[in-house]
Amino acid sequence: MSGDAGLLEVENLEVVRGGVRVLEIPSFVLHENEVLSLIGPNGAGKSTLLLALARLLPAASGTMRYRGEPISSDRSTFAYRRRLAMVFQQPLLFDATVFDNVASGLKIRGMSRREIRERVMETLELFKMVHLAERSARKLSGGEAQRTSLARAFAIRPEMIFLDEPFVALDPPTREALMADLERILGETSTAAVLATHDQLEALRLSDRMAVMKQGEIVQNGPPAEVMNCPVDEFVASFVGMENVLTGRVVDACEGMLTLSLAQCRIEFPGSAGIGESAVFCIRPEHITISNFDPDAETSARNVFPAVIRRIVPTGVFQKIHLDCGFSLVAYLTNQSLANLHLDEGKRVFVSFKATAVHMIRSGK
């Protein structure tokens, strides 16, 4: 992202369908060369926002500016659309060769045959698809079809590209390869992008900024690390993988540190609240350490508790460990760590986490 200037700026955008307001965005900014991810569950409004930003869905109200110029007339909308490209979940390809599909946007723009061929071959090289140039779109795999769709979008050299869950229908190896290529190409071309996804790992990998959506609204917007580690409410916390969301009562507050009482345990972390208040706080499961021995004398962690392993759930690379400390916690361990610690369900262990690993969401009486 370069500077604070907005490439695309939106104010008070509302979309109404069937008399029901389905999108309400007081403000939205996409910066030059920035990749912004819209994350949220199905039905949160991600695709609706993309379509509205692309001027493919009429807005009930709101203003849009591109490079500071308002998009308010048919002429300005036409000029704006020529500067962007959009890629959907399912590739929408013509019954033609890969070359002709990638060339379609260039033909509409009136480029010469020589220019079209140079641009198409250059783009196919970028996507590692030169060998597929003469293949029929009907004979492409799902991954090849989506590559063709992306190549067609980048061939017009857009200043901005909107991506509506482009990896959702792909198998894991194909998805990984295409995501790596997209990450590289976005960087090489300095193309600004808005990516709609429900996959937080996708968003973390590709994004300079993340916006969490819920019921047609953006509820949190910021750098990925901030959104992942400092959620503004319990909905965001749950969606970004904060599996430990707890509520305790403040029993001490001194010099920016709080002590909370929870199930006869004391939990310490930085924060501001009054004694006697109820506080909701969260801890990422990967920030919790499990030990076979009391680490109190060997760790800088302020919070150490005896626990019993209630359940171990394999999740691929990680194992999800459900713990009972008098209150419930979830921790993640690698398969190797699980084996090294000889952990099993029913075993008594110690858990610890640093005070700085705790994030307070809100407090109240």
C-alpha positions in Angstrom: 0.0 0.0 0.0 1.4 3.4 -0.9 0.4 6.6 1.0 -3.0 7.5 2.4 -4.6 8.4 -1.0 -7.7 6.4 -1.8 -7.8 4.7 -5.2 -11.5 3.9 -4.6 -13.5 5.7 -1.9 -17.1 5.0 -1.0 -19.4 6.8 1.5 -22.8 5.9 2.8 -23.3 3.0 0.4 -26.7 1.2 0.8 -28.1 -1.7 -1.2 -31.8 -2.7 -0.9 -33.4 -5.8 -2.2 -37.1 -6.6 -1.9 -37.5 -3.7 0.4 -34.8 -5.0 2.8 -31.5 -3.3 3.3 -28.8 -5.9 2.6 -25.8 -3.7 2.7 -24.9 -0.6 4.7 -21.3 0.7 4.4 -20.7 4.2 5.9 -17.2 4.3 4.4 -14.9 2.2 2.4 -11.4 2.9 1.0 -9.1 0.9 -1.3 -5.6 2.2 -1.6 -3.2 2.1 -4.5 -1.4 -1.3 -4.8 -3.3 -2.6 -1.8 -4.9 -6.1 -1.3 -7.9 -5.9 0.9 -9.8 -9.0 2.0 -13.4 -9.0 2.9 -13.9 -11.9 5.3 -17.0 -13.2 7.0 -19.4 -16.2 6.9 -21.7 -17.1 4.1 -24.4 -14.4 3.7 -22.4 -11.7 5.4 -22.6 -9.5 2.3 -19.1 -9.9 0.8 -20.3 -10.7 -2.8 -23.0 -8.0 -2.6 -20.3 -5.4 -1.7 -18.1 -6.6 -4.6 -20.9 -6.3 -7.0 -21.9 -2.9 -5.7 -18.2 -1.7 -5.9 -18.1 -2.9 -9.5 -21.3 -1.0 -10.3 -23.0 -4.3 -11.3 -25.6 -3.9 -8.6 -27.6 -0.7 -8.2 -27.2 1.1 -4.9 -30.1 2.7 -3.1 -27.8 5.5 -1.9 -24.2 6.5 -1.5 -21.3 8.1 -3.4 -18.3 6.6 -5.1 -15.0 8.3 -6.2 -12.2 6.8 -8.3 -8.9 8.6 -8.0 -10.9 11.5 -6.5 -13.4 11.7 -9.4 -17.1 11.0 -8.7 -18.7 8.0 -10.4 -22.1 9.4 -11.0 -23.0 9.3 -14.7 -23.3 6.5 -17.3 -20.1 7.9 -18.9 -18.1 7.9 -15.7 -19.4 4.4 -14.8 -18.3 3.1 -18.2 -14.8 4.7 -17.8 -14.6 3.3 -14.3 -15.5 -0.3 -15.4 -12.8 -0.3 -18.0 -10.2 0.1 -15.3 -11.3 -2.9 -13.3 -11.8 -6.6 -13.7 -13.8 -9.2 -11.7 -13.3 -12.9 -11.2 -16.1 -15.0 -9.8 -16.2 -18.4 -7.9 -17.1 -20.3 -11.0 -15.2 -19.5 -14.2 -17.4 -17.9 -16.9 -15.6 -18.9 -20.1 -16.6 -18.8 -23.7 -16.8 -22.0 -25.8 -13.5 -21.2 -27.4 -9.7 -21.8 -26.9 -7.8 -20.5 -23.8 -6.1 -18.0 -26.1 -9.4 -16.6 -27.4 -10.9 -16.4 -23.9 -7.9 -14.5 -22.6 -8.1 -12.2 -25.7 -11.8 -11.4 -25.3 -11.4 -8.3 -23.2 -8.6 -7.0 -25.5 -10.8 -7.4 -28.6 -13.6 -5.4 -27.0 -11.0 -2.7 -26.4 -10.1 -2.6 -30.1 -6.5 -3.6 -29.9 -4.8 -4.8 -33.0 -4.1 -8.5 -33.7 -0.4 -8.1 -33.1 -1.0 -6.3 -29.8 -3.5 -8.9 -28.7 -1.2 -11.8 -29.4 1.7 -10.2 -27.6 -0.5 -9.3 -24.6 -2.2 -12.7 -24.4 1.1 -14.7 -24.7 2.7 -12.4 -22.1 -0.3 -13.1 -19.7 -0.3 -16.8 -20.3 3.4 -16.9 -19.5 2.7 -15.0 -16.3 0.1 -17.7 -15.3 2.3 -20.6 -16.6 -0.4 -21.5 -19.3 1.4 -21.1 -22.6 1.1 -24.8 -23.3 -2.7 -24.5 -22.9 -3.2 -21.6 -25.4 -5.0 -23.7 -28.1 -6.9 -26.0 -25.7 -10.7 -25.8 -25.7 -12.2 -24.3 -22.6 -14.5 -27.3 -22.5 -11.4 -29.6 -21.9 -9.9 -27.7 -19.0 -9.8 -28.9 -15.4 -11.3 -26.7 -12.7 -8.0 -25.2 -11.8 -7.1 -24.6 -15.4 -10.4 -22.9 -16.0 -9.9 -20.6 -13.1 -6.4 -19.8 -14.2 -7.9 -18.9 -17.6 -10.5 -16.7 -15.9 -7.8 -14.9 -13.9 -5.5 -14.5 -17.0 -8.4 -13.0 -18.9 -8.9 -10.5 -16.1 -5.2 -9.5 -15.8 -4.7 -9.4 -19.6 -6.6 -6.0 -19.7 -4.1 -4.7 -17.2 -6.7 -3.5 -14.7 -5.8 -0.9 -12.1 -8.1 -2.8 -9.7 -9.4 -6.4 -9.6 -12.3 -7.9 -7.6 -12.0 -11.5 -6.6 -15.1 -13.3 -5.4 -13.9 -16.5 -3.6 -11.8 -17.6 -6.6 -10.3 -20.7 -4.9 -13.4 -22.1 -3.1 -14.2 -24.8 -5.7 -10.6 -26.1 -6.0 -8.8 -29.1 -4.5 -6.1 -28.2 -1.9 -3.0 -28.7 -4.2 -4.5 -26.8 -7.1 -5.7 -24.1 -4.7 -2.2 -23.7 -3.2 -0.5 -23.5 -6.5 -3.0 -20.9 -7.9 -2.9 -18.9 -4.7 0.9 -18.7 -4.8 0.8 -17.6 -8.4 -1.8 -14.9 -7.7 0.2 -13.7 -4.7 3.2 -13.3 -7.0 1.3 -11.7 -9.9 -0.4 -9.1 -7.7 3.0 -8.1 -6.4 4.6 -8.0 -9.8 1.8 -6.0 -11.4 1.1 -3.7 -8.4 -2.6 -4.3 -9.0 -5.0 -3.2 -6.2 -7.4 -6.0 -5.3 -10.4 -6.7 -3.2 -10.7 -10.4 -2.3 -14.0 -11.8 -0.8 -13.3 -15.0 1.2 -14.5 -16.9 4.2 -11.1 -18.5 4.6 -9.0 -16.5 7.1 -5.7 -18.3 6.0 -6.3 -17.0 2.4 -6.9 -13.5 3.7 -3.8 -13.6 6.0 -1.6 -14.8 3.1 -2.7 -12.3 0.5 -3.8 -9.2 2.3 -2.4 -5.9 3.4 -5.7 -5.2 5.2 -8.8 -7.2 6.3 -12.4 -6.1 6.7 -14.7 -8.4 8.7 -18.3 -8.4 7.5 -21.5 -9.4 9.3 -25.1 -9.0 8.0 -24.2 -6.5 5.4 -21.9 -4.3 7.5 -18.1 -4.0 8.1 -17.7 -4.6 11.8 -13.9 -4.4 11.9 -11.3 -3.2 9.5 -7.5 -3.1 9.9 -4.1 -4.8 9.4 -4.4 -8.6 9.5 -2.4 -8.9 12.8 -4.7 -6.4 14.5 -7.9 -8.1 13.3 -6.6 -11.6 14.2 -5.3 -10.7 17.6 -7.5 -7.7 18.8 -11.1 -8.5 17.7 -13.6 -5.8 18.6 -16.3 -8.2 19.7 -17.2 -11.9 20.2 -18.4 -12.4 16.7 -15.1 -11.3 15.2 -13.2 -13.2 17.8 -15.0 -16.4 17.0 -14.7 -15.9 13.2 -10.9 -15.3 13.3 -10.2 -18.4 15.3 -10.2 -17.0 18.9 -11.6 -20.3 20.3 -11.0 -19.2 23.9 -13.6 -16.4 24.7 -14.1 -16.2 28.4 -15.8 -14.0 30.9 -14.5 -13.2 34.4 -14.8 -10.5 37.1 -12.2 -8.0 37.8 -10.8 -8.4 41.4 -7.7 -6.1 41.1 -6.6 -3.3 38.8 -3.1 -1.8 39.2 -0.8 0.1 36.9 -2.5 -1.1 33.7 -2.8 -4.7 34.7 -6.0 -6.5 35.6 -6.6 -9.6 37.7 -9.7 -11.5 36.9 -11.4 -14.2 38.9 -12.7 -17.2 36.8 -13.7 -20.5 38.3 -11.5 -19.8 41.4 -8.5 -19.0 39.2 -6.8 -15.7 38.8 -5.9 -14.5 35.3 -3.7 -11.5 34.7 -3.4 -9.3 31.6 -3.0 -5.7 30.5 -6.3 -3.7 30.4 -8.5 -1.1 31.9 -11.6 -1.8 33.9 -13.0 -1.2 37.4 -12.9 -3.6 40.2 -16.1 -5.6 40.2 -16.8 -5.3 36.5 -17.4 -8.2 34.3 -14.8 -8.5 31.4 -14.9 -10.6 28.2 -11.5 -11.6 27.0 -10.0 -14.0 24.5 -6.8 -16.0 23.9 -5.6 -17.5 20.6 -5.2 -21.3 21.0 -1.7 -21.2 19.5 -0.6 -18.9 22.3 -1.3 -21.5 25.0 1.6 -23.8 26.1 1.1 -27.3 27.5 3.7 -28.9 29.8 3.9 -32.1 31.8 5.5 -30.3 34.7 4.7 -27.1 36.6 6.5 -24.5 34.6 6.0 -21.7 37.1 9.7 -21.4 38.0 10.9 -21.7 34.4 8.5 -19.5 32.4 7.9 -15.7 32.1 4.2 -16.4 31.7 2.0 -14.9 34.4 -0.8 -17.4 34.0 -0.1 -21.0 34.9 -2.9 -23.6 35.7 -3.2 -27.3 36.3 -5.5 -28.9 33.7 -6.9 -32.2 32.5 -7.0 -33.1 28.8 -10.6 -33.8 28.0 -10.4 -34.4 24.2 -7.8 -34.4 21.4 -9.1 -33.7 17.9 -6.8 -34.2 14.8 -7.1 -31.3 12.4 -4.3 -32.2 9.9 -1.0 -30.4 10.8 -2.2 -29.5 14.2 -4.0 -31.3 17.1 -6.7 -29.4 18.9 -6.4 -30.0 22.6 -9.5 -29.4 24.8 -8.5 -28.7 28.4 -10.4 -28.4 31.7 -8.7 -25.9 34.0 -11.9 -25.3 36.1 -12.8 -23.3 33.0 -12.4 -24.6 29.4 -9.5 -23.8 27.1 -8.5 -24.9 23.6 -4.8 -25.2 22.6 -3.1 -26.2 19.3 -0.1 -28.4 19.2 1.8 -29.8 16.3 1.7 -33.6 15.8 5.3 -33.8 16.8 4.8 -31.8 20.0 1.9 -34.1 21.0 4.1 -37.2 20.5 7.0 -35.6 22.4 4.8 -34.8 25.4 3.1 -38.2 25.4 -0.2 -36.5 25.7 -3.5 -38.4 25.9 -7.1 -37.8 26.9 -7.5 -37.8 30.7 -3.9 -36.9 31.4 -3.1 -34.2 33.9 -0.9 -31.4 32.6 -0.1 -27.7 33.1 -1.1 -24.9 30.8 0.4 -21.5 30.6 0.0 -18.3 28.6 1.5 -14.8 28.8 -0.4 -11.8 30.0 0.2 -10.2 26.6 -1.5 -13.1 24.9 -4.8 -12.0 26.4 -7.0 -9.5 24.6 -9.9 -7.9 26.4 -12.9 -7.4 24.1 -15.1 -5.3 26.4 -16.2 -4.8 30.0 -19.4 -3.9 31.7 -21.2 -4.0 35.0 
